[in-house]
Amino acid sequence: MTRSRLMIALAIASYFWLAGSVLLGGINYPNYSHISQFMSELGATGSPIGPYMNLFGFIGTEILLLLGLAIAWQLLPKNPATLIGFAFLLAYPILIGIAALSPCDFQCRPKDPTLSHTIHIITGLLAYFTAILGLAILSWQQTKRSNSTLLKRITIFLTPVLLILLLALTPDNPIVGAVQRLAETIIYLWLVTWLFQLANDNQTTAS
């Protein structure tokens, strides 16, 4: 398997690891709703599967993604804009990892939040924002290199869509679980699209 294919495979594996972990976690969490509850609730303080979900589910997901990004770094053009964009994107799995190690309070909707809960919420929201910003910068820079109309259109369309979804990630939203899962799926689809373009452009340059 080439580096490019491994890079893409790791990103895809990261998504399915997350999806599989959340599905299995939901099965083992009484009365859990994928529509109305945050994924973080599976790893919250007091959750019957909290430690397993945080360490094997969320941390495992981010390790796979970081391995994929490590390969992307090797293929990335090292100009200031792409380096800034990559730094933002790299912050996404790192911040999610911090959020997993600082679980939210039980059911993630406390009246008097603990320090762990506060750290979890701040790092979690920042993670999504840095993912959006990083992918927007990297994709835009990649379109300059490849003149990819598809990636350009995806960037223009998905940036505001994801920002709107981010604003909808509030505890009082009755479908917050569905919104969060949709946002994660869109981020990964965008990420994989960018990785494909990065791989193709490097292959073209090498040949």
C-alpha positions in Angstrom: 0.0 0.0 0.0 1.4 3.4 -1.0 1.7 6.3 1.5 -1.2 8.1 -0.2 -3.6 5.1 0.1 -2.6 4.5 3.7 -3.2 8.1 4.5 -6.7 8.0 3.1 -7.4 4.5 4.6 -6.4 5.8 8.1 -8.8 8.8 7.8 -11.7 6.5 6.7 -10.8 4.0 9.4 -10.9 6.8 12.0 -14.5 7.7 11.0 -15.7 4.1 11.1 -14.0 3.6 14.4 -15.9 6.6 15.8 -19.2 5.5 14.3 -18.7 1.9 15.4 -17.7 2.9 18.9 -20.7 5.2 19.3 -23.1 2.6 17.9 -21.8 -0.1 20.3 -21.7 2.5 23.2 -25.4 3.4 22.5 -26.4 -0.3 22.7 -24.7 -0.6 26.1 -26.1 2.7 27.5 -29.7 2.3 28.8 -32.2 4.4 26.9 -29.6 6.3 24.9 -30.8 8.3 22.0 -28.6 9.0 19.0 -31.0 11.8 18.0 -31.2 13.8 21.1 -28.0 13.0 23.1 -24.4 14.1 22.5 -21.8 11.4 21.7 -19.9 12.7 24.7 -22.6 11.5 27.0 -21.4 8.0 26.4 -18.1 8.9 28.0 -19.5 11.3 30.7 -18.9 11.0 34.4 -21.2 8.4 35.7 -21.7 6.7 32.4 -21.7 2.9 32.7 -19.2 2.7 29.8 -17.4 6.0 30.3 -13.8 4.9 30.6 -14.1 2.4 27.7 -15.7 4.9 25.5 -13.2 7.7 26.2 -10.0 5.6 25.9 -10.9 3.0 23.3 -13.6 4.9 21.4 -12.7 8.6 21.2 -8.9 8.3 21.8 -8.7 5.4 19.4 -10.5 7.5 16.8 -8.1 10.4 17.1 -5.0 8.2 17.1 -6.0 6.8 13.7 -6.7 10.3 12.4 -3.3 11.6 13.7 -1.5 8.8 11.9 -3.2 9.7 8.7 -2.4 13.4 9.1 1.3 12.5 9.8 1.4 11.1 6.3 -0.4 14.1 4.9 2.3 16.3 6.4 4.9 14.6 4.3 2.9 15.3 1.1 1.9 18.8 2.0 3.5 21.9 0.3 5.3 23.8 3.0 4.1 27.3 2.4 2.8 29.6 5.1 -0.9 29.3 4.3 -0.9 25.5 4.1 1.2 25.3 7.3 -1.4 27.5 9.1 -4.3 25.5 7.8 -2.6 22.2 8.7 -2.0 23.5 12.3 -5.7 24.2 12.6 -6.6 20.8 11.3 -4.1 19.1 13.5 -5.7 20.8 16.5 -9.0 19.0 15.8 -8.0 15.5 16.9 -5.7 16.9 19.7 -8.6 18.9 21.2 -11.0 16.0 20.9 -8.5 13.9 22.7 -8.3 16.5 25.5 -12.1 16.5 25.6 -12.1 12.7 26.0 -9.7 12.9 28.8 -11.8 15.6 30.5 -15.3 14.0 30.4 -18.4 16.1 30.7 -20.6 15.7 33.8 -23.4 13.1 33.7 -25.6 13.6 30.7 -23.5 16.7 29.8 -26.1 19.2 31.0 -25.2 20.1 34.6 -26.5 23.2 36.5 -23.1 23.6 38.2 -20.5 22.3 35.8 -17.2 20.9 37.1 -13.8 22.0 35.8 -13.6 18.8 33.8 -17.0 19.6 32.1 -15.9 23.1 31.3 -12.7 21.9 29.7 -14.6 19.3 27.8 -17.1 21.8 26.3 -14.5 24.4 25.4 -12.1 22.0 23.8 -14.9 20.1 22.0 -16.3 23.3 20.4 -12.9 24.6 19.6 -12.1 21.3 17.9 -15.0 21.6 15.5 -14.1 25.2 14.7 -10.5 24.4 14.1 -11.4 21.5 11.8 -13.7 23.8 9.7 -11.1 26.6 9.5 -8.2 24.2 8.8 -10.1 22.3 6.0 -11.2 25.6 4.5 -7.7 27.0 4.3 -6.1 23.7 3.1 -8.8 23.1 0.5 -8.6 26.6 -0.9 -4.8 26.3 -1.1 -5.1 22.9 -2.8 -7.5 24.4 -5.4 -4.8 26.9 -6.4 -2.4 24.0 -7.0 -4.8 21.7 -8.8 -7.5 24.0 -10.0 -10.0 21.4 -8.7 -13.6 22.8 -9.3 -15.1 20.1 -7.1 -12.9 20.9 -4.0 -13.5 24.6 -4.5 -17.3 24.1 -4.6 -17.2 21.8 -1.6 -15.2 24.4 0.4 -17.6 27.3 -0.5 -20.7 25.2 0.4 -19.5 23.3 3.4 -17.8 26.1 5.3 -21.1 28.0 6.1 -23.1 24.8 6.5 -20.7 23.5 9.2 -20.6 26.8 11.0 -24.4 26.8 11.2 -24.4 23.2 12.5 -21.8 24.3 15.1 -24.1 27.0 16.3 -26.8 24.3 16.6 -24.8 22.2 19.0 -26.6 23.4 22.1 -27.9 21.3 25.0 -31.5 22.5 24.5 -31.6 21.4 20.9 -33.9 18.3 20.8 -32.0 16.9 17.9 -28.5 17.8 19.0 -27.2 14.2 18.7 -28.3 14.1 15.0 -26.7 17.5 14.4 -23.4 16.4 16.0 -23.3 13.2 14.0 -24.1 15.1 10.8 -21.3 17.6 11.5 -18.8 14.8 12.1 -19.8 13.0 9.0 -19.5 16.2 6.8 -16.0 17.0 8.4 -14.7 13.5 7.5 -16.2 13.6 4.0 -14.5 16.9 3.4 -11.3 15.7 4.9 -11.2 12.6 2.8 -12.0 14.6 -0.4 -9.0 17.0 0.4 -6.7 14.0 1.1 -7.7 12.4 -2.3 -6.9 15.7 -4.0 -3.6 16.1 -2.1 -2.6 12.5 -3.1 -3.6 13.1 -6.7 -1.7 16.3 -7.0 1.5 14.8 -5.5 1.2 11.8 -7.9 0.9 14.2 -10.8 3.9 16.3 -9.6 6.0 13.1 -9.1 5.2 11.9 -12.6 
